[in-house]
Amino acid sequence: ILFFHGFDAEKDLIGSLASMSTSERIKAIQKMRGTMKQKREIRNKVLKEITEKSRRRGTQVSCCTQCLQETAVSFRRFGNTISEYFHLLWVWHKALKIIGAEFGTSVLSYFIFLKWLLNFNIFSFLINFSFITIPQFLAAEPNNLSFTGLELLTGAGYFQQTILYYGFYTNATISKIKNGPSYNMQLAYIFTVGIHFVICFLILLFSMAKSFSRNFINPQAYSVNASKLLCTWDFNITNEKAVRLKQKNLSTQIKEHLTEVNREVVNFSVTQRIARMGVHLLSWFASLGTAVAACAGVYFLSINNLELFMKGHQNDLESQAAMLVLPLVATLLNTFTPFFYSWLGHVERFQTPGQQIYVTIARNIILKISIVGILCYYWLNIVSASESQCWETLVGQDIYRLVLVDFIFCLLGSFFGEFLRRIIGTTICVSLGQPEFDIGRNVLDLIYAQTLTWIGILFSPLLPGIQMIAFAIVFYVKKVSLMRNCQPPRKIWRTAQMTTSFLFLLFCPSFLGVLSVTGVTVWRLKPSEGCGPFRGLSSMYAAVSEWIHTLDNYTAPKWVVWIYHNLITSELFFFILSGIVLIITYLYQQIIQGRKTMTKFLRKQISN
C-alpha cells in the first residue's frame, strides 16, 4: 500500500480500513510501509471516520450506544498511546543499551543477570506478602518494644515483634467474621513457601533451557555475522542520538564475533607447558587453602558469637549489636578474598579473558558456597539446639544482618575498588590506568546475596523485599561507577554463553543447596515451643500430616488425600518420575548433538 498518492486514493484507503473489523484493521495498518508517525495519522483518520459514520446514523443509534462507542474509541486511542511509549517506561532499557555499546556483551551480561534477579525477587516478595503477611496483619498484636534506630543494622529489638520474622506469625486460624471463612496460617505458611520454591525451580529450568538453546544450539549460528551486518538495522530509528548508539552497539558486537573467529591458538613448548601447569597448580592450592581457612574462621567465630549472645540479655540492643561481628567477618572474607583470586588470575596469564573469568568464578563459588554451608550447619545444628526462646527468629536475624552488611560492602567496594583505583591509576600511578569491571567477582556477589535470600525466606518472609531494594540500588551504583571509573575490556571477546553459565551456577550449587537446607528444616527440625506458626508441632511438615488426617473425616476432598498417600509420600512415584526425567534429558541431549552435527556440516559446506 502506498501512502498519499492523492486525496482520492487516501480517502479510498481510509474508507476501506474503516469497513474492516478491528483486528483486520490493526493488521492492515501494521503491514503498511512507512514511519510510525504516518501510521498513527492513518489510524487517527480511520477512527475519526468511524466516529462520523456512527453519528450520521442519527436516530438509528441510541444516545447510550453512541456514548459507549465514543468511550471505546477513547480507550483504544489511550491504549495505543500507552503501548507506543511503554518502552520508555521499561526498567533500565536505555541503560542496558548504553552499557552494551560502550563495554560489550561481557559487562552487559552482569547487568542483565542483575535485572533478572531483581524481577525474581519482586515475584517472591509479592507471593509472600500476599499469602503470608497480609493475613497476619488481621491477627497482629500491638508491638510494645521501642524503636531506637539501631534495629536497622541489627535486625533485633523492635523488629522481633514485627512481620519481618517467623516468630511473630500466629499459629491460629484467622477468622474475622463469625461463622465465616477462616484462614489456616500454618498451611498458608508452608504451602506458600513450598509453592514458591516449586515455581522458582521451574523458572530457573525454563530460563536455563531458553538461554542454552539460544546461545549453544542455535542452528543459524554460522550466519550470525552476515545477519548482523545486513539484516539488523532498524530503519524506524530517526533520532540522531539513538542512531549513534545503535551503530556503536552493532560495531562492538561485530568486533566480538570477529575476535572469536580470528583467535589464534598459541603453541607452547614442553618446558612452557610444565611451567604453566605448575603455576596453575600453585594457584589452585593457594585458593583452596584460603577457602578452608576462611571457613574455619567463620565456624569458630559463629560458635563464640552464639555463646556471647546466650550469656547476655537477649533484648539488650548492645549485646545484639555485638552479633554484627559474624556478618562483618564473613562479608570481609567474601569481599577481599576475591581480589586475591583476581590477582592469581593475572599471574596465571590465561590465553583468553573468558578462561580467566571462568576460573575466577569457580574459585569464588567454592569460597562463598563453603562459607554459606558452614553458616547453614551452624544454624541447623547449633542454633536450633540452643536454649533460645525462638531459634527461627535468631536465624532470620543472622541472615538479615548478612544481607545488609553484604549490601553495604558492595557499595563500599564500588567506591574503594573502582573510584579510588581510578584516581590512583590516572594521577599517582599512570601506568596502571583505569580499572576494568571485574565480572567474576561481581556476579558471585549477586549469587551469594540471592542464596542468602532463598535460605532466609522460611525465617524472614519479607527478605525478598529487602533484597529487591538492595538490587535496585546496586544496579544504579554499579552503572554510575562503571561509566565513570572503568574502562572497556582491553581484549574484545564474545560472551554469548556467559548468561547461561550464570543461571547454571545460580541453580546448581545455590538453589539446590537451598532446597536441601529447607528440606532439613521442614522435615527434621523441631520448631520452637513459644513462637511461630508451627509451635507445639514435632516438625513443620507435621502441619500437613494433621491436615490430611482431618480431611480423612470428610467425603468431598478425598482426591487430595489420595494424591498425598499415593503420590507425595510414595517412593515409587518419585522413582518413575526420575526415570521419565532421565529419558527426556537423554532425548534432549541427542537432539542437541544432532543439531551440532548439522551445524558443523553446514559450516563445512559453506566453507567449501
Salt bridges, closest charged atoms under 4 A:
GLU10 OE2 - LYS45 NZ 2.48
GLU49 OE2 - ARG56 NH2 3.80
GLU70 OE2 - ARG55 NH2 3.66
GLU84 OE1 - ARG40 NH1 3.52
GLU84 OE2 - ARG43 NH1 3.08
GLU102 OE2 - LYS248 NZ 2.98
GLU240 OE2 - ARG244 NH1 3.21
GLU260 OE1 - ARG494 NH1 3.06
GLU348 OE2 - HIS280 ND1 2.75
GLU348 OE1 - ARG363 NH1 2.84
ASP398 OD1 - ARG401 NH2 2.91
GLU436 OE2 - ARG490 NH1 2.93
ASP438 OD2 - ARG441 NE 3.57
ASP445 OD1 - LYS368 NZ 3.09
GLU529 OE2 - LYS526 NZ 3.11
